[in-house]
Amino acid sequence: MTTVAFDSDAARAAVTIASQQIAAYADKHAITITPAQCEDLAEVLVSHYQAFFAGVRYATTQRSTPEPGQ
């Protein structure tokens, strides 16, 4: 899995979908939140998701790469 550049169309689509899901959740649970707040929260969530999987990918490659001399 590769990390998508945050300013790419795919990342923007993910933020848009996440923002819509956040708005739907807030509406369902009567939480007052503006569309701008939904988008800000979605951007943070997508960036944390990307950072998490970048860390997982790094840890996986470090574990599977043999140490020198082995």
Biopython code that builds the backbone (N, CA, C, O; Angstrom):
import numpy as np
from Bio.PDB.StructureBuilder import StructureBuilder

atoms = [
    (1, "MET", "N", (0.839, -1.173, 0.000)),
    (1, "MET", "CA", (0.000, 0.000, 0.000)),
    (1, "MET", "C", (0.882, 1.233, 0.000)),
    (1, "MET", "O", (1.845, 1.309, 0.763)),
    (2, "THR", "N", (0.566, 2.184, -0.836)),
    (2, "THR", "CA", (1.322, 3.427, -0.873)),
    (2, "THR", "C", (0.484, 4.556, -0.302)),
    (2, "THR", "O", (-0.743, 4.549, -0.397)),
    (3, "THR", "N", (1.161, 5.519, 0.287)),
    (3, "THR", "CA", (0.472, 6.679, 0.829)),
    (3, "THR", "C", (0.167, 7.628, -0.316)),
    (3, "THR", "O", (1.054, 7.969, -1.099)),
    (4, "VAL", "N", (-1.059, 8.046, -0.415)),
    (4, "VAL", "CA", (-1.488, 8.964, -1.458)),
    (4, "VAL", "C", (-1.116, 10.368, -1.033)),
    (4, "VAL", "O", (-1.323, 10.741, 0.121)),
    (5, "ALA", "N", (-0.570, 11.154, -1.948)),
    (5, "ALA", "CA", (-0.235, 12.541, -1.631)),
    (5, "ALA", "C", (-1.487, 13.258, -1.138)),
    (5, "ALA", "O", (-2.564, 13.108, -1.714)),
    (6, "PHE", "N", (-1.338, 14.042, -0.064)),
    (6, "PHE", "CA", (-2.508, 14.637, 0.563)),
    (6, "PHE", "C", (-3.248, 15.593, -0.363)),
    (6, "PHE", "O", (-4.453, 15.788, -0.207)),
    (7, "ASP", "N", (-2.553, 16.190, -1.318)),
    (7, "ASP", "CA", (-3.217, 17.131, -2.225)),
    (7, "ASP", "C", (-3.708, 16.462, -3.507)),
    (7, "ASP", "O", (-4.084, 17.151, -4.456)),
    (8, "SER", "N", (-3.709, 15.140, -3.547)),
    (8, "SER", "CA", (-4.169, 14.429, -4.737)),
    (8, "SER", "C", (-5.688, 14.361, -4.784)),
    (8, "SER", "O", (-6.365, 14.604, -3.785)),
    (9, "ASP", "N", (-6.207, 14.031, -5.947)),
    (9, "ASP", "CA", (-7.659, 13.887, -6.105)),
    (9, "ASP", "C", (-8.206, 12.769, -5.213)),
    (9, "ASP", "O", (-9.296, 12.896, -4.654)),
    (10, "ALA", "N", (-7.455, 11.683, -5.082)),
    (10, "ALA", "CA", (-7.921, 10.557, -4.257)),
    (10, "ALA", "C", (-8.013, 10.967, -2.793)),
    (10, "ALA", "O", (-8.974, 10.613, -2.109)),
    (11, "ALA", "N", (-7.036, 11.701, -2.312)),
    (11, "ALA", "CA", (-7.079, 12.155, -0.919)),
    (11, "ALA", "C", (-8.219, 13.142, -0.710)),
    (11, "ALA", "O", (-8.898, 13.090, 0.315)),
    (12, "ARG", "N", (-8.437, 14.031, -1.658)),
    (12, "ARG", "CA", (-9.540, 14.988, -1.547)),
    (12, "ARG", "C", (-10.889, 14.253, -1.543)),
    (12, "ARG", "O", (-11.806, 14.635, -0.816)),
    (13, "ALA", "N", (-10.998, 13.211, -2.349)),
    (13, "ALA", "CA", (-12.228, 12.416, -2.368)),
    (13, "ALA", "C", (-12.432, 11.725, -1.026)),
    (13, "ALA", "O", (-13.553, 11.670, -0.522)),
    (14, "ALA", "N", (-11.356, 11.198, -0.445)),
    (14, "ALA", "CA", (-11.455, 10.545, 0.858)),
    (14, "ALA", "C", (-11.887, 11.543, 1.927)),
    (14, "ALA", "O", (-12.703, 11.217, 2.789)),
    (15, "VAL", "N", (-11.344, 12.753, 1.873)),
    (15, "VAL", "CA", (-11.728, 13.791, 2.832)),
    (15, "VAL", "C", (-13.195, 14.158, 2.649)),
    (15, "VAL", "O", (-13.919, 14.333, 3.629)),
    (16, "THR", "N", (-13.637, 14.275, 1.399)),
    (16, "THR", "CA", (-15.033, 14.616, 1.128)),
    (16, "THR", "C", (-15.975, 13.557, 1.676)),
    (16, "THR", "O", (-16.974, 13.879, 2.319)),
    (17, "ILE", "N", (-15.659, 12.304, 1.424)),
    (17, "ILE", "CA", (-16.504, 11.201, 1.915)),
    (17, "ILE", "C", (-16.489, 11.163, 3.439)),
    (17, "ILE", "O", (-17.533, 10.997, 4.071)),
    (18, "ALA", "N", (-15.311, 11.314, 4.026)),
    (18, "ALA", "CA", (-15.222, 11.309, 5.488)),
    (18, "ALA", "C", (-16.009, 12.469, 6.080)),
    (18, "ALA", "O", (-16.680, 12.315, 7.100)),
    (19, "SER", "N", (-15.928, 13.618, 5.445)),
    (19, "SER", "CA", (-16.663, 14.787, 5.909)),
    (19, "SER", "C", (-18.168, 14.537, 5.873)),
    (19, "SER", "O", (-18.887, 14.913, 6.799)),
    (20, "GLN", "N", (-18.633, 13.910, 4.817)),
    (20, "GLN", "CA", (-20.057, 13.588, 4.707)),
    (20, "GLN", "C", (-20.478, 12.583, 5.775)),
    (20, "GLN", "O", (-21.565, 12.697, 6.341)),
    (21, "GLN", "N", (-19.633, 11.614, 6.049)),
    (21, "GLN", "CA", (-19.943, 10.623, 7.078)),
    (21, "GLN", "C", (-19.971, 11.261, 8.463)),
    (21, "GLN", "O", (-20.820, 10.924, 9.288)),
    (22, "ILE", "N", (-19.047, 12.180, 8.717)),
    (22, "ILE", "CA", (-19.026, 12.890, 9.996)),
    (22, "ILE", "C", (-20.299, 13.713, 10.150)),
    (22, "ILE", "O", (-20.918, 13.716, 11.215)),
    (23, "ALA", "N", (-20.689, 14.410, 9.087)),
    (23, "ALA", "CA", (-21.911, 15.217, 9.129)),
    (23, "ALA", "C", (-23.134, 14.341, 9.384)),
    (23, "ALA", "O", (-24.019, 14.716, 10.154)),
    (24, "ALA", "N", (-23.186, 13.173, 8.740)),
    (24, "ALA", "CA", (-24.313, 12.259, 8.937)),
    (24, "ALA", "C", (-24.356, 11.751, 10.378)),
    (24, "ALA", "O", (-25.425, 11.677, 10.985)),
    (25, "TYR", "N", (-23.191, 11.402, 10.918)),
    (25, "TYR", "CA", (-23.124, 10.933, 12.304)),
    (25, "TYR", "C", (-23.578, 12.040, 13.252)),
    (25, "TYR", "O", (-24.369, 11.801, 14.165)),
    (26, "ALA", "N", (-23.073, 13.251, 13.028)),
    (26, "ALA", "CA", (-23.448, 14.381, 13.885)),
    (26, "ALA", "C", (-24.945, 14.643, 13.812)),
    (26, "ALA", "O", (-25.586, 14.904, 14.830)),
    (27, "ASP", "N", (-25.497, 14.575, 12.613)),
    (27, "ASP", "CA", (-26.933, 14.791, 12.445)),
    (27, "ASP", "C", (-27.742, 13.714, 13.169)),
    (27, "ASP", "O", (-28.734, 14.011, 13.835)),
    (28, "LYS", "N", (-27.311, 12.477, 13.031)),
    (28, "LYS", "CA", (-28.018, 11.353, 13.664)),
    (28, "LYS", "C", (-28.030, 11.474, 15.185)),
    (28, "LYS", "O", (-29.004, 11.109, 15.843)),
    (29, "HIS", "N", (-26.931, 11.994, 15.730)),
    (29, "HIS", "CA", (-26.797, 12.075, 17.186)),
    (29, "HIS", "C", (-27.026, 13.492, 17.723)),
    (29, "HIS", "O", (-26.677, 13.793, 18.864)),
    (30, "ALA", "N", (-27.611, 14.353, 16.895)),
    (30, "ALA", "CA", (-27.954, 15.725, 17.288)),
    (30, "ALA", "C", (-26.752, 16.499, 17.832)),
    (30, "ALA", "O", (-26.855, 17.221, 18.824)),
    (31, "ILE", "N", (-25.617, 16.333, 17.164)),
    (31, "ILE", "CA", (-24.404, 17.059, 17.528)),
    (31, "ILE", "C", (-24.303, 18.263, 16.594)),
    (31, "ILE", "O", (-24.353, 18.112, 15.374)),
    (32, "THR", "N", (-24.163, 19.439, 17.160)),
    (32, "THR", "CA", (-24.062, 20.647, 16.351)),
    (32, "THR", "C", (-22.633, 20.776, 15.824)),
    (32, "THR", "O", (-21.684, 20.869, 16.603)),
    (33, "ILE", "N", (-22.488, 20.779, 14.511)),
    (33, "ILE", "CA", (-21.181, 20.903, 13.871)),
    (33, "ILE", "C", (-21.401, 21.543, 12.502)),
    (33, "ILE", "O", (-22.367, 21.233, 11.803)),
    (34, "THR", "N", (-20.497, 22.432, 12.136)),
    (34, "THR", "CA", (-20.629, 23.115, 10.843)),
    (34, "THR", "C", (-19.961, 22.292, 9.744)),
    (34, "THR", "O", (-19.125, 21.437, 10.035)),
    (35, "PRO", "N", (-20.321, 22.541, 8.484)),
    (35, "PRO", "CA", (-19.643, 21.844, 7.391)),
    (35, "PRO", "C", (-18.122, 22.070, 7.393)),
    (35, "PRO", "O", (-17.360, 21.163, 7.059)),
    (36, "ALA", "N", (-17.687, 23.269, 7.766)),
    (36, "ALA", "CA", (-16.244, 23.547, 7.828)),
    (36, "ALA", "C", (-15.573, 22.697, 8.906)),
    (36, "ALA", "O", (-14.465, 22.199, 8.707)),
    (37, "GLN", "N", (-16.240, 22.531, 10.040)),
    (37, "GLN", "CA", (-15.693, 21.687, 11.101)),
    (37, "GLN", "C", (-15.632, 20.223, 10.659)),
    (37, "GLN", "O", (-14.681, 19.514, 10.990)),
    (38, "CYS", "N", (-16.630, 19.774, 9.921)),
    (38, "CYS", "CA", (-16.632, 18.404, 9.393)),
    (38, "CYS", "C", (-15.435, 18.192, 8.481)),
    (38, "CYS", "O", (-14.745, 17.177, 8.575)),
    (39, "GLU", "N", (-15.193, 19.153, 7.599)),
    (39, "GLU", "CA", (-14.063, 19.014, 6.667)),
    (39, "GLU", "C", (-12.732, 19.067, 7.409)),
    (39, "GLU", "O", (-11.822, 18.298, 7.098)),
    (40, "ASP", "N", (-12.605, 19.956, 8.378)),
    (40, "ASP", "CA", (-11.365, 20.023, 9.160)),
    (40, "ASP", "C", (-11.102, 18.706, 9.878)),
    (40, "ASP", "O", (-9.981, 18.197, 9.863)),
    (41, "LEU", "N", (-12.127, 18.162, 10.501)),
    (41, "LEU", "CA", (-11.989, 16.888, 11.200)),
    (41, "LEU", "C", (-11.639, 15.772, 10.223)),
    (41, "LEU", "O", (-10.803, 14.920, 10.525)),
    (42, "ALA", "N", (-12.270, 15.773, 9.064)),
    (42, "ALA", "CA", (-11.986, 14.749, 8.049)),
    (42, "ALA", "C", (-10.535, 14.843, 7.574)),
    (42, "ALA", "O", (-9.882, 13.815, 7.397)),
    (43, "GLU", "N", (-10.023, 16.052, 7.365)),
    (43, "GLU", "CA", (-8.625, 16.217, 6.945)),
    (43, "GLU", "C", (-7.673, 15.660, 7.994)),
    (43, "GLU", "O", (-6.690, 15.002, 7.656)),
    (44, "VAL", "N", (-7.962, 15.922, 9.263)),
    (44, "VAL", "CA", (-7.127, 15.394, 10.347)),
    (44, "VAL", "C", (-7.192, 13.873, 10.362)),
    (44, "VAL", "O", (-6.163, 13.210, 10.495)),
    (45, "LEU", "N", (-8.395, 13.315, 10.227)),
    (45, "LEU", "CA", (-8.540, 11.859, 10.238)),
    (45, "LEU", "C", (-7.783, 11.203, 9.086)),
    (45, "LEU", "O", (-7.111, 10.191, 9.285)),
    (46, "VAL", "N", (-7.884, 11.768, 7.887)),
    (46, "VAL", "CA", (-7.192, 11.196, 6.732)),
    (46, "VAL", "C", (-5.679, 11.286, 6.930)),
    (46, "VAL", "O", (-4.964, 10.337, 6.608)),
    (47, "SER", "N", (-5.183, 12.397, 7.450)),
    (47, "SER", "CA", (-3.735, 12.516, 7.645)),
    (47, "SER", "C", (-3.242, 11.554, 8.721)),
    (47, "SER", "O", (-2.147, 11.005, 8.601)),
    (48, "HIS", "N", (-4.038, 11.342, 9.772)),
    (48, "HIS", "CA", (-3.654, 10.368, 10.801)),
    (48, "HIS", "C", (-3.688, 8.948, 10.243)),
    (48, "HIS", "O", (-2.825, 8.129, 10.561)),
    (49, "TYR", "N", (-4.678, 8.662, 9.417)),
    (49, "TYR", "CA", (-4.771, 7.353, 8.763)),
    (49, "TYR", "C", (-3.525, 7.106, 7.907)),
    (49, "TYR", "O", (-2.930, 6.029, 7.960)),
    (50, "GLN", "N", (-3.140, 8.111, 7.122)),
    (50, "GLN", "CA", (-1.956, 7.958, 6.277)),
    (50, "GLN", "C", (-0.694, 7.773, 7.119)),
    (50, "GLN", "O", (0.150, 6.936, 6.797)),
    (51, "ALA", "N", (-0.562, 8.543, 8.186)),
    (51, "ALA", "CA", (0.613, 8.432, 9.052)),
    (51, "ALA", "C", (0.668, 7.061, 9.726)),
    (51, "ALA", "O", (1.740, 6.465, 9.836)),
    (52, "PHE", "N", (-0.475, 6.565, 10.174)),
    (52, "PHE", "CA", (-0.521, 5.253, 10.810)),
    (52, "PHE", "C", (-0.044, 4.164, 9.850)),
    (52, "PHE", "O", (0.789, 3.333, 10.210)),
    (53, "PHE", "N", (-0.575, 4.173, 8.634)),
    (53, "PHE", "CA", (-0.186, 3.137, 7.697)),
    (53, "PHE", "C", (1.234, 3.309, 7.184)),
    (53, "PHE", "O", (1.874, 2.326, 6.810)),
    (54, "ALA", "N", (1.737, 4.525, 7.156)),
    (54, "ALA", "CA", (3.149, 4.726, 6.826)),
    (54, "ALA", "C", (4.015, 4.091, 7.914)),
    (54, "ALA", "O", (5.030, 3.462, 7.613)),
    (55, "GLY", "N", (3.618, 4.253, 9.167)),
    (55, "GLY", "CA", (4.344, 3.632, 10.274)),
    (55, "GLY", "C", (4.271, 2.115, 10.233)),
    (55, "GLY", "O", (5.265, 1.432, 10.478)),
    (56, "VAL", "N", (3.098, 1.592, 9.924)),
    (56, "VAL", "CA", (2.948, 0.140, 9.808)),
    (56, "VAL", "C", (3.826, -0.394, 8.680)),
    (56, "VAL", "O", (4.498, -1.412, 8.843)),
    (57, "ARG", "N", (3.824, 0.291, 7.536)),
    (57, "ARG", "CA", (4.641, -0.139, 6.399)),
    (57, "ARG", "C", (6.125, -0.098, 6.766)),
    (57, "ARG", "O", (6.874, -1.014, 6.426)),
    (58, "TYR", "N", (6.551, 0.958, 7.456)),
    (58, "TYR", "CA", (7.950, 1.075, 7.859)),
    (58, "TYR", "C", (8.328, -0.053, 8.821)),
    (58, "TYR", "O", (9.366, -0.694, 8.660)),
    (59, "ALA", "N", (7.479, -0.287, 9.817)),
    (59, "ALA", "CA", (7.764, -1.337, 10.792)),
    (59, "ALA", "C", (7.813, -2.705, 10.128)),
    (59, "ALA", "O", (8.641, -3.543, 10.486)),
    (60, "THR", "N", (6.936, -2.931, 9.170)),
    (60, "THR", "CA", (6.904, -4.215, 8.466)),
    (60, "THR", "C", (8.173, -4.423, 7.650)),
    (60, "THR", "O", (8.735, -5.518, 7.642)),
    (61, "THR", "N", (8.625, -3.379, 6.965)),
    (61, "THR", "CA", (9.849, -3.525, 6.163)),
    (61, "THR", "C", (11.069, -3.681, 7.054)),
    (61, "THR", "O", (12.003, -4.396, 6.693)),
    (62, "GLN", "N", (11.081, -3.023, 8.216)),
    (62, "GLN", "CA", (12.206, -3.161, 9.125)),
    (62, "GLN", "C", (12.266, -4.550, 9.722)),
    (62, "GLN", "O", (13.351, -5.099, 9.917)),
    (63, "ARG", "N", (11.124, -5.115, 10.012)),
    (63, "ARG", "CA", (11.079, -6.454, 10.600)),
    (63, "ARG", "C", (11.450, -7.515, 9.571)),
    (63, "ARG", "O", (12.090, -8.510, 9.908)),
    (64, "SER", "N", (11.050, -7.306, 8.313)),
    (64, "SER", "CA", (11.290, -8.329, 7.300)),
    (64, "SER", "C", (12.645, -8.174, 6.615)),
    (64, "SER", "O", (13.044, -9.047, 5.844)),
    (65, "THR", "N", (13.355, -7.088, 6.879)),
    (65, "THR", "CA", (14.675, -6.893, 6.283)),
    (65, "THR", "C", (15.722, -7.509, 7.196)),
    (65, "THR", "O", (15.834, -7.116, 8.357)),
    (66, "PRO", "N", (16.498, -8.480, 6.687)),
    (66, "PRO", "CA", (17.495, -9.110, 7.535)),
    (66, "PRO", "C", (18.601, -8.105, 7.914)),
    (66, "PRO", "O", (18.963, -7.231, 7.127)),
    (67, "GLU", "N", (19.110, -8.252, 9.113)),
    (67, "GLU", "CA", (20.191, -7.375, 9.557)),
    (67, "GLU", "C", (21.461, -7.765, 8.833)),
    (67, "GLU", "O", (21.625, -8.920, 8.442)),
    (68, "PRO", "N", (22.368, -6.808, 8.650)),
    (68, "PRO", "CA", (23.632, -7.131, 7.965)),
    (68, "PRO", "C", (24.368, -8.252, 8.670)),
    (68, "PRO", "O", (24.439, -8.287, 9.899)),
    (69, "GLY", "N", (24.908, -9.155, 7.898)),
    (69, "GLY", "CA", (25.653, -10.284, 8.431)),
    (69, "GLY", "C", (24.812, -11.507, 8.724)),
    (69, "GLY", "O", (25.327, -12.511, 9.217)),
    (70, "GLN", "N", (23.507, -11.437, 8.424)),
    (70, "GLN", "CA", (22.651, -12.604, 8.697)),
    (70, "GLN", "C", (22.300, -13.304, 7.429)),
    (70, "GLN", "O", (21.587, -14.307, 7.455)),
]
sb = StructureBuilder()
sb.init_structure("model")
sb.init_model(0)
sb.init_chain("A")
sb.init_seg("    ")
for serial, (resi, resn, name, xyz) in enumerate(atoms, 1):
    if name == "N":
        sb.init_residue(resn, " ", resi, " ")
    sb.init_atom(name, np.array(xyz, "f"), 0.0, 1.0, " ", f" {name:<3s}", serial, name[0])
structure = sb.get_structure()
